[in-house]
Amino acid sequence: MKELIKKLTEAWGPSGCEHKVRGLIAEEVRGLADEVRTDPLGNLICRKGSGGAKVMIAAHMDEIGLMVSHVDEKGFMRFVPIGGLRSVALYGNRVYFENGVVGTISAEGEGWRTTPDREKFYIDVSTGAEAGPGVGVGDAAAFWREMVERGNRIVAKALDDRIGCVVGIEAMRKLAKTDHEIYFVFTVQEEVGLRGARPAAFGVEPDIGISLDVTSTGDTPKDDKMTVELGKGAAIKVRDGGHIVPPAIKNLMVKRAEEAGIPYQLEVLPGGTTDAAGIQLSRAGIPSGCISIPTRYLHTVSETVDIGDVQACVDLLVEILSKPIEL
């Protein structure tokens, strides 16, 4: 599983440019599903089984990034965000473009004494040669950092939400038999407004939706007051900024976790949301829940998860999908 996490987190794929990640996932799921297709928006849809409840599992492939909006006469590039950029995490970081060009982010006046407004940041792609770097206005970039292991902890960029994709893929591998019709959907453009999950759910028409995504923790100094911690198991969502989970779905997840002895914790997230919020508002309404992977330092290049929590999420998803789903 760690090899897969490394492969997916180090891949390039800001929102709207998920094709490289989609190709990697398509290779991983080959032979695991009865049908694999890509919809017009770019969602990868993998059907497994038939009959019973129709379940949509959603994990988003995209990551936060930026897009060049202006290049000055010296070649310094201004940019607009793709998703929720944190200004405090920009200074000194590196980004890379699809063609491999690496840029360094800095800010007017160096910016290391305070956190400047986002508009004061720029990208330096200078080479010291006359030839330009081959990138310009309209080109998208993702942040760059290699995955590292620290004991049971995985530190990487784009764990939001490539780790959810890993959970989905690993569940497909473990799910030998199911009485349900399951659609594992690897979605696009979640970071810019759940834009992939909504049309995917409209097309799949599931009876129930489950998203796989990261959630914040409350276990670092002076952090938000929430009970989710690294190393305490899968987080079963109760509520977030855009989604209140139907009690029947939350209770089903808790029941399956307790029956199988899977460590879990309940998640009440003050802000933010997941693809489940988009799924639940599709068509006439689809009851939806979320299995969350506890993650520190979200939307930075050093997002951090515990491998035990990741495994607990895989195990919980398999338990839910391999047994009756009664709401």
N, C-alpha and C positions, 0 to 999 in steps of 0.2 A: 504493500500500500504506500509506503514512503516514496518508492520510486515513482509511482503514479502522481503523488502530490508534487514532487519536484518537477516532473514533466509538465504538469498543467499550470503550476504557479509561475514558472519561468517563461511560459509561452506569452506571446504578444497578442493582446486582444482587447483594446478599449471599446467602449460601447459603440455599436454601429460597425465595428470592424472585427467581428468574432470568428471570421472564416478559418484562421489558423487553429484556434482552439477547437472549433467544430470538427475540423479534420482529424485532430488528435483523438477526440472523444469517439468519433465514428470508427476509428481503428480499434479502440478499446472495446467497443460494444459489439463488434462484428461476431456473429454467432451466438450472441446472448439474447437476442430479441427475435420475434417472429416477423417483424416488419420494421424497417428503418427508413425514414424519409425526412426531407427538409422542406419546411413550408415556405411560402413566398417571402416572409419576413426574415427567414434565416434560422428559426428554431429547429433544433434537431429532435425529432419525435420518434421514440422507440416503443413499439407495442410488444407486450409479452402476455400471452394467455388470452383467453376469451371466455365469455359468460360471467355470471356473477356480477358483483359491483364493478362499475367502471371507475377506475381511480387514476387521477393525474398527479404525478410526482414532478415537481418543478425545481430546478436548480439553475441559476443563471451563469452563463459563460463569460459575460463581460466584466471588465474591471474599470475603475476610475482612470482618467487620463486627462489629456489636454489637446487642444488643436491650435495650430499657428494661425494668428489673425492678422499679423503685420510684421514686415521685415524692414528695419531701417537701413540707412545708407551704409552702415558698417556691418550689417548682417545679423545684428542682434534681433531676436524674435520675441514679439509679444504673443500672448496666448489667451484663449478662453478655456474655462474648465469643461471637462466631460465628466459629469457626475460631481460628487461632493468633495471638492478639494479643500484641504485644511491649510491655510496660509502658514501656520506654525510649522508644518511639515515640509514646506517647499524648499527653503533656503539650503543650498549646497547639495540638493539631491540631483540624481541623474535620470534622464529620460532617454528612451530610444524610439526611433521611428521604424516603420516596417522595413525599410531598406537597410537597416542596421546602423544608421547614423546615431551617434550618442551625443546628447546635449547636457550641459550643466545649467541648473537653475540658480540665478542670483537675483539681487534686487538693487535698485538705485541706492547709491550710498552704501553698498555692501549689505546693509540690512541685518547685520548680526547683533546689533545692540537692542533692537526692538523688532516686533513682527510687523512688517509693512502691509499695507492694503494689497490685495492680489494684483491690482492694476500696476503696481510698481515692480513686479517681478518680470524677468525676461529669461530667455534661453540663449546660452552661448554655444554655438556649433562651429566656432572658428577652427580652421585646420592649419593656418600658417602658410597656406598655399593660395595661389590665385584662383584655382578652380573652386567653385562653390560646393557645398556639402550635398546638394541634390535634394533638399527639402525646402518647402516654402509654404505660403498661405494655403490653408485648407488641409494640410497634412496632420494626421493624428499621431500622438506619441503616448507611450505607456511608461510607467516608472520602472526602473531597473534595479534589481537586487537578487542575488542568488539565495536559494533556500538553504537554511542551516538547521542542524539538529542540536538541541541542548537538553540532554537527558531525554525525558518523555515529551519535551516541548519541541514543536516545529515553528520556526520563525521564517516568514517569507512575505513577499508582496503578493497581492491578489488571492490570498486565502478567502477573501470576500469576492466571489463565492466559488472559487475553484474547489474549495474543500467540500462544499455542498455537492458539486459535480462528482467528486471522488466518492462520497457517501452513496450517491445514486448508482454509480458504476459498480461499486463493491456489493451493493445490495442485489443488483442484477446478477452478479456472479454467484451469490450465495442462495438465491431464490430458485431452488431446483423445480419447485412445483407451486402453482397458485391456482385457485378456483376463480380468480378475478381477471378482469381485462384491465391490465395496467399499462399506462402510458408514461414512460419516463421521458420528460421533456426538458431538454437543456436549452434554456431560453436566452434571448438576446435583449439588450438595452434595458435591463432592470435598473441600472444605476441612474438612468435619465427618465424614470417614470413608469416602470413596470410595463414597458411598451411591447415586450414579447409575450408575456404571460397572458395578457388579455385576449389577443387574437388566437393564441394557441388553445386556450380554454374554450373559446367560442367554437373552434373547429372540432375539438375532441369531444365536447359535450359530456364531461365526466359527472358522475354522481357525487363524488367527493374529491377535494383537492388537498394535497399536502406539499408545502414548500420545504426545501432544505436550504437553510441559509445560516449565516453567522449571527451572533448577538453579542452585545457588550457584556462586560463583567463588572462586578462591584467589589473586586478583591485586591485593588491596588490603592496606594495611599491617597486619602481624601477623594476617592472616586465617588460616582453617583451611588446613592443608597439603593442597591438591588441585590438580590440574594444569589445570583448566578456567579459561580466561581470556576476557575480552571481546575480540572482534575476531579470534579464531583459528578461527572456523567452528562448524559444528553440533557438538553434544556427543552422542556415541553412548553410551548408558548401558550399563554393565557390571554395576553393583550399586548399590543404595541401601538405606535402612534397612528396607524391606519387600519387596524384590524382587531376586532374582538372575536376570539375563537369560540364557536358554539360549544357549550359545556359537554355535549355528547361526544364531540371529537376529542376534546381534552381528556375526558374521563376514559375513553377507549384507549388512548395512548398511555395513560397512567396505569390502567388495568393490565395492558400487555407488558409494560415494563416490570410491574410488580410480579406478575406471573412467571416471568422469565428471569427474575433476579437481576435486571439491568439497572445500573445506577442512573438516577434521573433527578432533575431539579425543575421547579416551576419558574417560568420566565414571565415577568411583567416589565416590559421595556417602555420607558417614558416616551421616547421618540423613535422615528424611523419605522420602516415597515418592510415587507417582503412580497414576493410574487403571490403569496396566498391572498393578499388584499386585492390584487387584480383578478385572481381566479374567482373569488367569492362574489364579485360584482358582474361576472359574465352572464350573458343570457338572462334568465329569470332568477339567477342567484344560485351559487354552488357552495354548500357547506365546506369550509376549508380550515385546515390547521397547519401547524408548522413544527418541524423538529429543528431545533437550533443548535449550532455548534458554538460553545462559549469561546470567545475570541478577545484577546487584549489588543489595544492599539490599532483600532479599526481605521481604515483609510490612511494608513501609513505604509511604508515599505517594510515594516517589521511587525506585521500582524502575527499574533502568537496563539497557537492552539495546543492542547494536550492530546497526544495520540490515543490515550485511553478514552477520552471523551468522543473522539471521532469514531472509534470502534463501537462505543455504546450507541451512537446514532445509527450506525450501520445495523447493529443487532436489533435495535428497536424497530427500524423500518421493515426489516425482514419479518419480525414477529407480527407486525400489523398486517403485512401483505400476505402472509402465509396462513392466516387464520380468518374466521368469519368477521365481516365488518358489519356490525349492527348498530345503527344510530337511533 
